[in-house]
Amino acid sequence: MSTDRKRILIIGGNAGGASCGARARRLSETAEIIVFEQGSFVSFANCGLPYYIGDVITDEKKLLVANVDLFRDRFNIDVRLENEVMAIDREAMQITVKNHQTGVVYQESYDALVLAIGAAPIRPPLAGIDLKGIFVVRTIPDSRQIRAWIDDHHVKRAVIVGGGFIGLEMAENLVNRGVEVTLIESQSQVMSPLDPEMVVAVQEKMRSHHVNLVLGDSVSKFERNNDGLSVTTKSGAIHAADIVILGIGVRPETALAKAAGLEIGDRGGIRVNEQMQTSDRHIWAVGDAVEVKDFVTGEWILIPLAGPANRQGRIAADVICHRDSTFRGVQGTSVCGAFGLTIASMGVNEKTLKRLGWEYEKVYLHPIHHAGYYPNAKPIDLKLLFSKQDGRILGAQAVGEEGVEKRIDAIAIAMQMGGTVFDLEEAELCYAPQYGSAKDPVNMAGMIAANFLRDDAPLVHWEQLSDLDGRLLLDVRGVDEFEAGHSLGAVNIPLPQLRDRLNELNPEQEIWVYCQVGQRAYYATRILRLNGFKTYNLSGGFKTSQAFS
């Protein structure tokens, strides 16, 4: 048992700070641990706030992961709420604190200081941004104010600014409360961690629930009038609202660190090493305030996710208590639910790979989430990105009603262990008809990618199809499917007839094959290649082509 009597002071009592304090106590019974939280709550579930606003969670107490009494009684940690740290004196190794309950300003010395000060919602300097009725969703008081405003003002129209996690979750919860929602997103798509073609179904689903999606436009000003609020965009459009929710994103809280002279990175977060140590060897930083290394690219990034914040808090505690512990970096594994769809991703997206100029390949597939003969099998739209050189996994994205996060989690673990598409091909995963298939979607993604790398079934993609340039586009679906809709210029030879109709094809002509989701086209590709034809499979089939149209 450790007999180290050092003083560990932690600024911030949510995910990273709370985890750090609890971990430090488990490693040392003798250390003095004090947590300073400028808000009124410690260790609350801010990811649950949209669902509290939407009445999915009806008891506010359910959002409280822990409280002051629990920290004191279970962990012997002194948590001081409404105590704001005003300054850090690095030379004297002490902090200045203001108790907002009493107005008293005091100092506390430290042997180790942990900054878990989080990030603040972005409120751009727009005209009218401070009008009443415009809210952010970050704390329990925020959610209380929003709930009260909805009830007191009988809200019927809402404008949400931002199409990320908070934007989508708030849209769903407000719609469920009978509110008419307009969502404004400056980019041309919602959910920017995914590539554009992967969110087409999400956007269609939102529109089917009567969400007015305004994409590729941004807010220029807010105004109040007799009917409530109006939101004007740069295109000149005006949207009426009874309430506005800002879900633009967050910015690291670094004022305290800057004033103390700690190094700030190019992305605007506190710079730390692999042990979560700042440029001062006595000060650590964790959570949304820090820059971290992207696990795939090695770039410094900002990624405000609760999972990494908790792990960083544990690592900081380990190092403070003389354990050898390092942070591996962030994979960005994340999930969002909206209107019955699950949207999940991890690793890097194709937009990033193009920006970096990396050599990569991708596969699209649309498997069902469990065995097709078992009732209620639901399709998953899955995209896997991997290295052309060695098959190393670079990223994955998926959208569907069921089983989505399970697949992304499995791929995330494989990537964290340095896995390749060949590992996905061989992964042994749970199978029973109500849970999956003997060839799980994860296996199928690995097999398709591995077939490409082995040159068994070379891939091409729908965005390459702008000009056939002498190629034959071959549709191997059934006649009825072809007549119901097909790609312009395609010739139809149904797969069961293909072997008997090879004489209709020119062995000197390059053939691009597709079916509905890719499987029959793979079989056709093998038939044709084994008969001497130069053939490529259009990844993801006709279903994927519709996302690019």
C-alpha angles and dihedrals in degrees: 000000000000116000094187107136096194122145113241114193119191123195109206128032106212130089104324097030096045092047091049093051095046092046093048090053091051088055098043131029092185104050117104108232123191126177119201115201120178092199130071097253137055126207100359128163103251090171087067096055097095089054092050089052089049094050092242085117105040101175114069090202089069087069092061108093091181140347140210093271093052092050090049098043101037102032105019088235122149108225115190114196123201088020110130121198105226102181145001121221102199095183094053091035093228139116132220114227133190118207103212092194094060103016090235117145116206144161132239126190124220142197091195126018124196122197111207095156097140128203135296126230112259113251105181117214095257127148110269096012091134097051117128112264095042112110144174124212109227112107140032091256087054091055092046091053092048093049091048092048092050091051099040096045097038089233115214102159128047134180116204117196111207133035101222130103096301092043094054095041092048091047091054094046095047092047088051087055091055096258121144106234133205115185118198119198123177092209122071092251143034121245100032095197086074126065116255098254091054095060098048090097091048092053092047090050092051092050090049086059089053097255108154102226114202107187129180093022132098137204118264101178148348124224138180122225138161091282095051126261131353124201117204120197130205090257088062096251117142122211122193119221143172090201136016124207118198112213097159095128139263137281124213115260099235105146093105093047093047092050089052091053096246117156115267119200130231091261092057099254130114109276114235137171127234090281091054090250119148126217086282111071091216095053128072129186130201141172132020094348095065136077114233136190118261106239093221105036102025089229122141109252142168114234117166103202128144096224096059091042091057093047091048090052090054092048093050089051091049093053094044088053092050099259122137104242133149137186114241096207132256127295094185093233104178143154137197132187122211132163094341095314127110115214116193138166144164138184121017128330128229092257089062094046091052091049091052093045093233123165106243143145133210140204131203124203138166108205124165117251096239138008111314094226091059114084123265100018108176127204123243121207104216132182123187125192121198144162117273091212102057109355094252111167112250104171148327137208130190140178129186147110100264139020096012102122091044091062095044090049091053093049090046091056091049091051093048089056092051092258129170136210087266088063090051089050090057099035113133107220135171116281132189121131095255092051108036146319133276085252100044119207086252090056091046092053089051093047094051091048093045091049088056093050091048089049090238092123114010114204135224128179136231095242087063091060099084090111124021089201095195096323123128116237106210123195111197097183123112120284093252091052091048093050091049090061138325143169115280112265096016123144117216122225109155113227096245089058098044100095091050093049102046089114088069090064128080112232089205093057123087110238126208111197130199140168130173101293105355108268100098089042088056091054089048091048091055092047092050097043091049087053093053101263122137099236138170131190118230100228117241096008129236091326091064091046089062091061090059096047 
